[in-house]
Amino acid sequence: MSQRQPVRVTEIARFTTVIDARSPAEFALDHIPGAINCPVLDDAQRAIIGTLYKQQGAFAAKRLGAAWVAANLARHLTTTLADRPANWKPLVYCWRGGMRSGSMVTWLRMVGWDAQQLTGGYKAYRHHVVEQLRQRMPQLRLRVVCGATGSAKTRLLHALQAQGAQVLDLEGLACHKGSLLGAVPGVEQPSQKAFETQLLHALEQLDTAQPIFIEGESAKIGRLAVPLELIAQMRSAPVLEVQATPEVRLAFLLRDYAYLGDDVPLLCQRLALLKELQGKETIARWQAWAQAGDFRNLFAELMALHYDPQYLRSQARNFQQWAQRQSVQASSLSEAGIVDLARQVLKNMH
């Protein structure tokens, strides 16, 4: 057995497996990357124990809780943990590093495994995420990719990454394309905490001494807030603008947003949110085009009347180095065109 000193968040990598002993709902909200969920109490049991504690006191709650914990641990030992070897070294955490993870550690040690408990639990990990994000942001050498809607900025980031560049894909982490129509069908956005956890995890894979390409985002991606320190770093970074004609951008949008035609009532609902900005008549026309499946006219006007004016107004205001931006021309935004564009960007950097 190793000497059992308190285990800090910075020592997580020393362990074979990280076990989250919290309920499935807590785990779904956010968890340490790579952790497996072995709840000692499920969501319903946790709620009942909480109520019992308030109504009848600690003893009654602990007595029932202990019975459920024992049954749940027995199940984990005969299923999820059944094939672990004798030298397995798990780290267990719960909300604050209290009874839930403590009881699991006791049982795992009884088996003979060198199980340890994360000091401070998930709460300590969450504090670590917030602090690390704050410390790392000023060190990032960002290159901000801008361009009007339909410039294939996210696809360009992926192509740059495939060619060896460092990329931070915020929209990928947020499961959202960033615009009014940016919700990805059938994909739920993560919680704010999970987004920040994944953001730190992504940053930990990058070399902060080297340039990192990032899309010029607003302060919110869907319902998620981008950390203010990252927004500040983005605003002061050098800018690369993708320039493409409205025709080229429209062709890309018709391919990239084709799925909007799968749920026309939802699309009409989203368009209605622009009524105050665009007026009733314009929205009625756009909704009629959506219902008729005329996406060419719809996207063309959305670009001309909504997205492009918004883009032109916001860039100089948002990016301090906008006047000194580097421009790249995209004659095509086909798959091959985007690969060429990435090559062009990287060539201009050297």
C-alpha positions, 0 to 999 in steps of 0.5 A: 500500500502507498502512504495515504497522504491527502490526495490533491487535484494536481495528483489525479494523473497518478491513479489508474481510474478516477471514480465519481461516487456521486449520483448520475444527475450530478455526474451528468452536470459535470465531472472530472474528464475520464472519470467513471460513474459508480454512484453509491446512491442514485438520484432518487435515493439521494433525494429520499435520504436528504428528506429523511435527514431533514424530517427525522435527523441524521441517524435515520438518514444514515441507517437507510443510507448505509443499507443502500450504499452497501447494496450499490457497492455490491452491484459495482463490485460484481459488474463495473469493477469485477475485472480490476486487477490486484494492483489497481489504483483507483481515486474516488471522489464525491461532492466534498470528499465526505461520506459517499467517497469515504464509504466506497474507499473503505470497501475497495481497501477491504478488497485489497486495492490501494484506493484513495479519496480526493481531498475536497471532492468535486468542489475542490476540482471545480475550484481548480478549473476556475483558477486554472482558466484564470491563470492560463488565459493571459498566456495564450498566443491566439490567432483569431479567425473572423469572417462573415457568416458562411465563411466556413470558419469552423471547418477552416479550424478543423483543416488547420488542425489536420495540417498540424496547427494548434486549434481551440474549437469553442463551438465544438466544446459548446455543441453549438454553431454560435448563431441564432440558427446554431443549435445542433439538432438532437445535441444538447449543450453541456452545462456551463461547468462541463463546458469550462471543464472541457475547455481547460482539458483542451487547453492542457493539450496545447503548447501555450508558447505556440500560436493557437487558432480560435474563431472570433466568438461573441461572449455567448455561444448558445446559452453558454458564456465564454470566460471573460478572460478568454474574451479579453485575450481574443479581443486583443489578439491578431486577426485573420479574416476569411473573405469570400463572395456572397455567392461562395458563402451562400453555396456553403450555407446551403450545404452546411445548414441543410438540416434546418429543413428537417424541422421547419416549425422550429426554424420559423420559431427561431426566425420569429425572434428577429421580429423586433430587428427586422419587422413583421413583413420581413419575418413573414416572408422568411417564414414563407420561404422556409415553409416552401423549402426555398432556402436559397432566398431565405439564406441570401436575405438572412446574410444580406439583411441580418448577419452581414450588417451585424458582422460589419458593425461588430468587428472593429468594435470587438477586435483591437487589431481589426485594422491590421488584420491579415486577409485570406481570399476563399474562391471556393468553400468546398472540402478541397477549397477549405484544405487549400485555404488552411494551407494558404493561412499556414504559409502566410504565417511563416 
